[in-house]
Amino acid sequence: MVKRFFLAAACLLLTTALSAQFRTGSSAYDDLYDSETVHAFKEHVSYLSSAALEGRKAGSEGEREAAEYVGRTLEKYGIDLISPVTGQEFGIAREGTDTLTSRNVVAFIPGWDKSLNDRYIVIGARLDNLGMDTFTQNGESVRRIFYGANGNASGLAMLLELASRLSTNRVLLRRNVLFVAFGASQETLAGSWYFLNRSFSDVAHIDAMINLDMLGTAEHGFYAYSSSNEDLDRIVRALQGELLPVQPQITVDEPYSSDHRAFYDQEIPSILFTTGRYPEHGTGRDSYDIVDFDGMEKELEYIYNYTMSLCNGPRPLFRQDSTKNPTPASDAISWSDCDVKPVFLTSSDPSFFLEKWVYQYLKYPKYAVDNGIQGRVLVDFVIDEEGNVKDVKVSRSIHTALDEEAVRVISASPKWRPGRHRGKKVKVALTIPVDFRLEKNSKGGFGINGKRIK
């Protein structure tokens, strides 16, 4: 009897150890009392953040293997893949280097309501991370892997388990649901841009997007960011009356740029769920051991309920004064169509221009501060063949005071390195969002984008 007991215990420990083969620092007893959901989360994050995937850098074999894992798991959960199991490939042309090939994994659950059978809710999560690098330590070359357990293996794991639950309850879904693991998100949100501009033909029928990014550190909080979309925030407030294990805090400050940005730029209501920034973000310490899987299980319960409300409720509106698409100058090509993007200082990422120039010199108009006016202004401009910024105008207005300040700062931009198309310098039309956000700071004054207003 005693022998049998120890034999069974040994088998149990061996099984647990094998299931944890990709982990670091985990105890053989960790899984004994896990729920099925927590166990699934651990399996997903363990594999997706394993050393074998070498940080899932965009275009790498590790990213391809991660895509295949996501695709096969979605198939196992009974969800139809639209893309190949290893993802739909796309190329990114980069100046001075070969074309980078990345991929999106796309899957689909049809809704039951015939009156909404052409409407979609997109649920997305970033697939790639930073990969790896080498550095010198004590005279020796050391390889460092950016595992990306929380960024964003946790978001991918959330997408998979949310997909499983929605698949089980698909008879309750009125709208169609698309699940997308976006490749090359770290490469200027290339995967989400490709999905919206090249891959998916019914973009006009997407009613809303849910973005799942960095959800594994609940001790830092749980946040919902919707770019102040009242319809999306209303669902958050409505669920506050439900007996759910966790509730997110609505934040008016964007925690960081992620794939919801690409949808917002196409005027698709978008909400980001995240546990926010954390000390290990973007380092080699972002490993399996920092992830709070019990916290993720609570977040899943909330996000599932939010998704059901969004899928079955009225269509969220894009609440701004104007919904017209920007009209570029007649002889300028669009930002997305040029072969080589214009470069501001050292980066072709428009968010770099916002961070290093616009928000450095933006002054919040006193009238807007006194009257609590805030929001997002969309500004169109052209970067000509010499790199000069011209034809600056507002395409989506919030208030005259805010509009004029956004135009003033962008018009004063230093020269860019001009864009190229088919080997020639060209005029390039670009639209950027300029956020004006007010919040009380510790000194009793107001701030904009983290800076005190003088």
Secondary structure, DSSP 8 states (H G I E B T S, - for coil): -HHHHHHHHHHHHHHHHHHTTT-SS--TTTTTT--HHHHHHHHHHHHHTSGGGTT-BTTSHHHHHHHHHHHHHHHHTT-EESS-TT-EEEEE--TTS--EEEEEEEEEE--S-GGGTT-EEEEEEE--B--EEEEEETTEEEEEE---IIIIIHHHHHHHHHHHHHHHTGGG--SEEEEEEETTTTTTTHHHHHIIIII-TTGGGEEEEEEE---S-GGG--EEE-TT-HHHHHHHHHHTTS--S---EE-SS-SS--THHHHHHTT--EEEEE----TTTTSTT-SGGG--HHHHHHHHHHHHHHHHHHHHS------SS--------TT-EETTT-SB--BBTTB--HHHHIIIIIHHH----HHHHHTT--EEEEEEEEE-TTS-EEEEEEEE-S-HHHHHHHHHHHHT----B-EEETTEEE-EEEEEEEEE--EE-TTSSEEETTEE--
